[in-house]
Amino acid sequence: MASNALMAMEPPTPLVEPLRIAQVATLAAPVGPDAPGSIESMVWLLAQELTRLGHEVTVFGADGSRSPGELVTTLPGTYAVNGSPGEWYTCEWVNMTRAVEQSWRFDVMHMHAYLWSLPLTGLAGCPLVHTTHVLPYDDEARLRELYPDALVTALSHAQWRGHPELAPCTVVPHGLDLSRYTLSTQPQDYLCYLGRFIDGKGPLEAIATARALGMRLVMAGPRDRCFTQHVEPLVDNDTVEYVGFVDPPARDALLGGARALLYPVKAPEPFGLVIAEAMACGTPVAAIALGAAPELVEDGLTGALASSAEELPGAVERCLALDRRRIAEHARARFGAERMAADYLEVYSRAMAGAACLSS
C-alpha cells in the first residue's frame, strides 16, 4: 500500500452487550440518507450501520429528521425555520444542550457540531466523543486547548495539520453506503467535476484542465452566485456541460461514466467524500495534493496527484491508464460504512473505559 494511505486502526474490541449510542447531528438540514447537508447524511449512515450491527441508536436533530432507531427532535426546524432561532449557532447550542440533558440514558454520545460541545464534556451523564467535519478554526483550536482531555476524532491526518500541538485522539475516515455505487469498467468520454461552485474548489481550473486536454467536461452541483458569474458563461453544452444538482442515482451514473474525476482544490479540505465516491465506481481521481487528498488518492493505484493546477492535465493522463476494477476494489475496502462504524465502536469502547486517546 502506498505511503500516503490513511492509517488503519486496530480491529475493534468485541462488545458483549449492545451499546446505547446517541448521535447528535447538526441542524443545517434534517438527518436522512439523502440529506442535502453532508454532516446530516453521514450521521444517518453511521446510525444505520451501528443499528445493523445490533446497537441501540438514538439520533438528535431537527424536525423532519429520520433515524433507523429512536429520533429526538430538539428544534421544530433547521436554522430560522418553523420557529427555530434565526442564528445558526444558537440552534446548534440548543440542540447540543438538549441532547446532553438526556445523556444519562446512553452509554456514549457522539457530538458532530463543530467542537462546540467540548465545554459540555464534564457535565454529561455519559462519555462524549466529539467530531468536527470541517477544518478547525482558531476558536475550535482554543476549545481543544481548554479541554485537552476531551476525546476528539478527526476525518484525516490533514484536518489538524494546522495545529500540530493539538493532535486528535484518532483518525476515522468517512464511509460510504457502497450499495449506492456501481462499478463501471466502460466509461464514457468525459471528465467530471462534482461539488460546490466556490473558488476554493477550483471549478475554473477544472474547465482549464479539460480544455488543455481537448476533453469534454461535465459539471454538477447546486447553482450559486459563483456559478452564475464565473462558470455559466463558459458552459457551451459541447466542451463544457452543466447538469445541475444530481440525486444519488444520477450521481452514481455521472461518476461511473467519467474517465476521471477532477479534484482541483485551491484550499485544503479535511476529507473529500466525492473522491471516495468516484473511486467506489472505479473512476480514478486527478487531484491537487492539498489537505486530505494525498491520504485518499494513492498515486498510480486509484488516481494521480498534482502539485498545482498547471500539472493537473498530466495527472489526468496518468489516470486514464489505471485499472478501474482495482480502483473500485481498493476504495471499497477502505471506505465502506461497516469499516467506519467499526472504527467508531473502538472509539466508543475506549471512551467508556476512560481512555481519552488511541494511537493513530
C-alpha positions as CSV (number, residue, x, y, z in Angstrom):
1,M,0.0,0.0,0.0
2,A,1.3,3.4,-0.9
3,S,2.8,5.5,2.0
4,N,0.1,8.2,1.7
5,A,-2.7,5.7,2.7
6,L,-4.8,6.5,5.7
7,M,-3.5,4.6,8.7
8,A,-5.9,1.9,9.7
9,M,-7.0,1.5,13.3
10,E,-6.7,-1.9,15.1
11,P,-9.9,-4.0,14.9
12,P,-12.5,-3.0,17.5
13,T,-12.6,-5.0,20.7
14,P,-15.7,-7.2,20.6
15,L,-18.6,-5.8,22.7
16,V,-20.6,-8.4,24.6
17,E,-23.8,-6.2,25.0
18,P,-25.3,-3.8,22.6
19,L,-24.5,-0.2,23.3
20,R,-26.9,2.6,23.7
21,I,-25.4,5.2,21.4
22,A,-26.6,8.8,20.8
23,Q,-25.7,10.6,17.6
24,V,-26.1,14.4,17.8
25,A,-26.3,15.9,14.4
26,T,-26.0,19.4,13.2
27,L,-29.2,21.3,12.2
28,A,-28.3,22.7,8.7
29,A,-30.7,20.0,7.3
30,P,-32.8,17.2,8.6
31,V,-30.9,13.9,9.2
32,G,-31.6,11.4,6.5
33,P,-30.0,9.2,3.8
34,D,-30.4,11.9,1.1
35,A,-29.9,15.0,3.4
36,P,-28.5,18.0,1.5
37,G,-26.1,18.6,4.3
38,S,-23.1,16.2,4.3
39,I,-22.9,16.0,8.1
40,E,-26.5,15.1,8.4
41,S,-26.3,12.4,5.7
42,M,-23.1,11.0,7.4
43,V,-24.8,10.9,10.8
44,W,-27.7,8.9,9.1
45,L,-25.2,6.4,7.6
46,L,-23.3,5.9,10.8
47,A,-26.6,5.5,12.8
48,Q,-27.9,3.0,10.2
49,E,-24.7,0.9,10.2
50,L,-24.5,0.9,14.0
51,T,-28.1,-0.3,14.2
52,R,-27.4,-3.0,11.7
53,L,-24.6,-4.2,14.0
54,G,-27.1,-4.6,16.8
55,H,-26.7,-1.4,18.8
56,E,-29.5,0.9,20.1
57,V,-29.0,4.2,18.3
58,T,-30.8,7.5,19.0
59,V,-30.5,10.5,16.7
60,F,-30.8,14.0,17.9
61,G,-31.7,16.5,15.2
62,A,-34.2,19.0,13.6
63,D,-37.8,18.2,13.0
64,G,-38.2,16.2,9.8
65,S,-35.1,14.1,10.5
66,R,-35.1,10.3,10.1
67,S,-33.4,7.7,12.3
68,P,-33.1,3.9,12.0
69,G,-33.8,3.8,15.7
70,E,-35.2,6.4,18.1
71,L,-35.4,10.1,17.0
72,V,-35.3,13.0,19.4
73,T,-36.4,16.3,17.8
74,T,-34.6,19.1,19.5
75,L,-36.0,22.0,17.4
76,P,-39.0,22.4,15.2
77,G,-36.9,23.1,12.1
78,T,-33.5,23.9,10.7
79,Y,-32.0,27.4,11.1
80,A,-34.7,30.0,11.2
81,V,-37.3,27.5,10.0
82,N,-40.7,26.8,11.7
83,G,-39.8,28.9,14.8
84,S,-36.3,27.8,15.3
85,P,-33.8,30.6,16.2
86,G,-32.5,32.7,13.3
87,E,-28.8,32.4,14.3
88,W,-27.3,29.1,13.3
89,Y,-25.1,28.9,16.3
90,T,-28.0,29.4,18.7
91,C,-29.7,26.5,17.1
92,E,-26.7,24.3,17.5
93,W,-26.2,25.2,21.1
94,V,-29.9,24.4,21.9
95,N,-29.5,21.1,20.0
96,M,-26.4,20.1,22.0
97,T,-27.7,21.1,25.4
98,R,-31.0,19.3,24.9
99,A,-29.1,16.2,23.9
100,V,-26.8,16.4,27.0
101,E,-29.9,16.8,29.2
102,Q,-30.7,13.2,28.2
103,S,-27.1,11.9,28.2
104,W,-27.8,9.7,31.3
105,R,-29.8,7.4,29.1
106,F,-26.8,6.4,27.0
107,D,-23.5,4.5,27.2
108,V,-21.9,7.1,24.9
109,M,-22.9,10.2,23.0
110,H,-21.2,11.3,19.7
111,M,-21.3,15.0,19.0
112,H,-20.9,16.2,15.4
113,A,-21.3,20.0,15.9
114,Y,-18.0,21.9,15.3
115,L,-16.5,21.0,18.7
116,W,-18.8,23.5,20.4
117,S,-19.8,20.5,22.6
118,L,-16.4,20.4,24.3
119,P,-17.5,22.5,27.3
120,L,-20.3,20.0,27.9
121,T,-17.9,17.1,28.4
122,G,-17.7,17.3,32.2
123,L,-21.5,17.9,32.5
124,A,-22.7,14.9,30.6
125,G,-24.0,11.7,32.1
126,C,-22.0,9.5,29.7
127,P,-18.8,9.8,27.8
128,L,-18.8,12.2,24.9
129,V,-17.0,11.8,21.6
130,H,-16.5,14.9,19.5
131,T,-16.0,15.2,15.8
132,T,-15.8,18.3,13.6
133,H,-16.4,17.8,9.9
134,V,-14.6,21.0,8.8
135,L,-11.1,22.3,9.2
136,P,-10.7,23.7,12.8
137,Y,-10.8,27.4,13.1
138,D,-9.0,29.3,15.8
139,D,-12.0,29.0,18.1
140,E,-12.1,25.3,17.8
141,A,-8.3,25.1,18.4
142,R,-8.8,27.3,21.5
143,L,-11.5,25.0,22.8
144,R,-9.3,22.0,22.2
145,E,-6.6,23.7,24.3
146,L,-9.2,24.4,27.1
147,Y,-10.4,20.8,27.2
148,P,-7.3,18.7,26.4
149,D,-8.8,15.5,27.9
150,A,-11.9,15.5,25.6
151,L,-12.0,12.7,23.1
152,V,-11.8,14.4,19.7
153,T,-11.6,12.4,16.5
154,A,-10.5,13.6,13.0
155,L,-11.5,12.7,9.5
156,S,-7.9,12.7,8.2
157,H,-4.5,13.4,9.5
158,A,-4.5,16.6,7.4
159,Q,-7.5,18.0,9.3
160,W,-5.5,19.2,12.3
161,R,-2.2,19.7,10.5
162,G,-2.5,23.5,11.0
163,H,-2.4,22.8,14.8
164,P,0.2,20.1,15.2
165,E,0.3,20.6,19.0
166,L,-3.4,19.6,19.1
167,A,-3.3,16.2,17.5
168,P,-6.7,14.4,17.5
169,C,-7.2,11.2,19.5
170,T,-7.5,9.1,16.4
171,V,-8.5,9.4,12.7
172,V,-11.7,7.8,11.4
173,P,-12.2,8.4,7.7
174,H,-15.7,8.8,6.4
175,G,-17.5,5.8,5.0
176,L,-20.0,5.2,2.1
177,D,-23.1,3.2,1.6
178,L,-21.4,1.0,-1.1
179,S,-24.8,-0.3,-2.3
180,R,-25.3,3.1,-3.9
181,Y,-22.2,2.9,-6.2
182,T,-21.8,0.8,-9.3
183,L,-18.5,-0.3,-10.8
184,S,-18.2,1.0,-14.3
185,T,-15.5,-0.6,-16.4
186,Q,-16.7,1.1,-19.7
187,P,-16.7,4.8,-19.0
188,Q,-17.9,7.5,-21.5
189,D,-15.6,10.1,-23.0
190,Y,-15.8,12.9,-20.5
191,L,-14.2,14.2,-17.3
192,C,-16.3,15.1,-14.3
193,Y,-16.4,18.0,-11.8
194,L,-18.8,17.4,-8.9
195,G,-19.2,19.8,-6.0
196,R,-20.0,23.3,-4.9
197,F,-19.1,26.2,-7.2
198,I,-16.8,28.1,-5.0
199,D,-13.3,29.4,-5.8
200,G,-11.6,27.1,-3.3
201,K,-12.9,24.0,-5.1
202,G,-11.4,25.1,-8.4
203,P,-14.2,24.9,-10.9
204,L,-12.4,27.2,-13.4
205,E,-9.3,25.1,-13.0
206,A,-11.3,22.1,-13.9
207,I,-12.5,23.8,-17.1
208,A,-9.0,24.9,-18.0
209,T,-7.7,21.3,-17.4
210,A,-10.3,19.7,-19.7
211,R,-9.7,22.3,-22.4
212,A,-5.9,21.7,-22.2
213,L,-6.6,18.0,-22.9
214,G,-9.3,18.6,-25.5
215,M,-11.7,16.5,-23.4
216,R,-15.4,17.2,-22.6
217,L,-16.2,18.2,-19.0
218,V,-19.5,17.5,-17.3
219,M,-20.0,19.7,-14.2
220,A,-22.6,19.1,-11.5
221,G,-23.5,20.9,-8.3
222,P,-26.0,23.4,-6.9
223,R,-26.3,26.7,-8.8
224,D,-24.9,29.6,-6.8
225,R,-23.5,33.1,-7.4
226,C,-20.1,31.9,-8.3
227,F,-21.6,29.6,-10.9
228,T,-23.7,32.3,-12.4
229,Q,-21.0,34.9,-12.5
230,H,-17.9,32.9,-13.5
231,V,-18.8,29.3,-14.7
232,E,-22.0,29.7,-16.6
233,P,-20.5,32.0,-19.2
234,L,-18.1,29.1,-20.1
235,V,-20.8,26.4,-20.4
236,D,-21.4,25.7,-24.1
237,N,-23.1,22.3,-23.7
238,D,-20.4,20.9,-26.1
239,T,-17.0,21.1,-24.5
240,V,-18.4,22.1,-21.1
241,E,-21.8,20.8,-19.9
242,Y,-23.7,21.6,-16.7
243,V,-26.2,19.1,-15.4
244,G,-27.3,20.8,-12.2
245,F,-27.7,19.1,-8.8
246,V,-27.7,15.3,-9.1
247,D,-29.6,12.9,-6.8
248,P,-27.9,9.7,-5.6
249,P,-28.8,7.5,-8.7
250,A,-27.7,10.3,-11.1
251,R,-24.6,10.9,-9.0
252,D,-23.6,7.2,-9.4
253,A,-24.2,7.3,-13.1
254,L,-22.3,10.6,-13.5
255,L,-19.2,9.5,-11.5
256,G,-19.2,6.0,-13.0
257,G,-19.4,7.3,-16.6
258,A,-16.4,9.7,-16.2
259,R,-13.0,8.8,-17.5
260,A,-11.7,10.6,-14.4
261,L,-12.9,12.9,-11.6
262,L,-11.2,16.3,-11.4
263,Y,-10.4,17.5,-7.8
264,P,-8.6,20.8,-8.5
265,V,-9.0,22.3,-5.0
266,K,-7.1,25.5,-4.2
267,A,-7.7,25.3,-0.4
268,P,-7.1,22.3,1.8
269,E,-10.2,20.2,2.8
270,P,-10.5,17.8,5.8
271,F,-11.7,14.9,3.7
272,G,-13.2,14.9,0.2
273,L,-16.1,12.5,0.1
274,V,-16.5,12.8,-3.7
275,I,-13.0,11.3,-4.1
276,A,-14.1,8.1,-2.3
277,E,-17.4,8.1,-4.2
278,A,-15.7,8.3,-7.6
279,M,-13.2,5.5,-6.7
280,A,-16.0,3.3,-5.5
281,C,-17.3,3.4,-9.1
282,G,-13.9,2.6,-10.4
283,T,-13.3,6.1,-11.6
284,P,-9.7,7.4,-11.0
285,V,-9.2,10.8,-9.4
286,A,-6.9,13.5,-10.6
287,A,-6.3,15.8,-7.6
288,I,-4.2,18.6,-6.4
289,A,-2.2,17.4,-3.4
290,L,-3.7,19.6,-0.8
291,G,-5.4,18.8,2.5
292,A,-6.6,15.2,2.8
293,A,-6.3,14.4,-0.9
294,P,-2.8,12.8,-0.6
295,E,-4.3,10.5,2.1
296,L,-7.2,9.5,-0.1
297,V,-5.7,9.2,-3.6
298,E,-3.0,6.6,-3.9
299,D,-0.9,7.9,-6.8
300,G,-0.6,5.2,-9.5
301,L,-3.3,3.0,-8.0
302,T,-6.5,5.0,-7.5
303,G,-5.6,8.2,-9.2
304,A,-2.8,10.7,-9.7
305,L,-1.7,13.8,-7.7
306,A,-0.5,17.1,-9.0
307,S,1.3,19.8,-7.1
308,S,-0.5,22.6,-9.0
309,A,-3.3,23.3,-11.4
310,E,-0.8,23.5,-14.2
311,E,0.2,19.9,-13.6
312,L,-3.3,18.6,-13.5
313,P,-3.6,17.7,-17.2
314,G,-0.6,15.3,-16.8
315,A,-2.3,13.8,-13.7
316,V,-5.4,13.1,-15.8
317,E,-3.3,11.4,-18.5
318,R,-1.8,9.1,-15.8
319,C,-5.3,8.3,-14.5
320,L,-6.5,7.1,-17.9
321,A,-4.1,4.2,-17.8
322,L,-5.3,2.8,-14.4
323,D,-7.3,-0.4,-13.8
324,R,-10.8,0.7,-12.9
325,R,-11.6,-2.7,-11.3
326,R,-8.6,-2.4,-8.9
327,I,-9.6,1.2,-8.1
328,A,-13.1,0.1,-7.0
329,E,-11.8,-2.9,-5.1
330,H,-9.3,-0.8,-3.2
331,A,-11.8,2.0,-2.5
332,R,-14.5,-0.4,-1.3
333,A,-12.1,-2.0,1.2
334,R,-11.2,1.4,2.6
335,F,-14.3,3.4,2.6
336,G,-17.2,1.2,3.4
337,A,-19.7,2.2,6.1
338,E,-19.0,-1.0,8.0
339,R,-15.4,0.0,8.4
340,M,-16.4,3.5,9.6
341,A,-18.8,2.0,12.2
342,A,-16.2,-0.5,13.4
343,D,-13.7,2.3,13.9
344,Y,-16.1,4.4,15.9
345,L,-17.1,1.4,18.0
346,E,-13.5,1.1,19.0
347,V,-13.5,4.8,19.9
348,Y,-16.7,4.4,21.9
349,S,-15.4,1.4,23.8
350,R,-12.2,3.2,24.7
351,A,-14.2,6.3,25.8
352,M,-16.4,4.1,28.1
353,A,-13.2,2.6,29.5
354,G,-11.9,6.1,30.4
355,A,-9.1,6.1,27.8
356,A,-9.1,9.5,26.1
357,C,-6.9,8.8,23.1
358,L,-6.0,6.0,20.7
359,S,-2.8,5.6,18.8
360,S,-3.2,6.7,15.2
